[in-house]
């Protein structure tokens, strides 16, 4: 479980779409406040999903090869296959120009509440669902699984935490460097999405098949 959560959490934190949006928020008027609202909403969403899983399982993993256990692995397999197909589809299609989203024109007038809602919209729900399916096997009577779930949520938020702290400590330098990073992310957005989708999809597919046949 731990290794799966590390892979999924890393893929989430490296996603180009929400990182680009977060940098835009930080660069706007009262950007640090908006960034904090986005970050807290992002983290709260991850925690809420894990909490729902824990409520379903009671903090105890289902018996191996039971119907709930098999269903969780099958869900993870379906997500893995979907990510592989999605990545392959985007890899084959002709390149498309990526203009800035419409909401960027209103970024300066956006409120912290809007920034918080944007975090919910931009969260990669396929990967979050894979994390939830993985957390289905957590045993909360052990400290190791508590730490694994906490680490997963923090890892999936790590890029936002680092950028927020950078913007607070050195706002002028951070603004220039983060906007340069945003330009790079936008230029390589398609390649990053394809690479992350294929790598995580293949990982989840292989791991799920291994768990089903073992």
Secondary structure, 3 states (H helix, E strand, C coil): CHHHHHHHHHHHHCCHHHHHHHHHHHHCCCHHHHHHHHHHHHHHHHHHHHHHHHHHHCCCCCCCCCHHHHHHHHHHHHHHHHHHHHHHHHHHCCCCCCCCCHHHHHCCCCCHHHHHHHHHHHCCHHHHHHHHHHHCCCCCCCHHHHHHHHHHHHHHHHHHHHHHHHHHHCHHHHHHHHHHHHHHHHHCHHHHHHHHHHHHHHHHHHHHHHHHHC
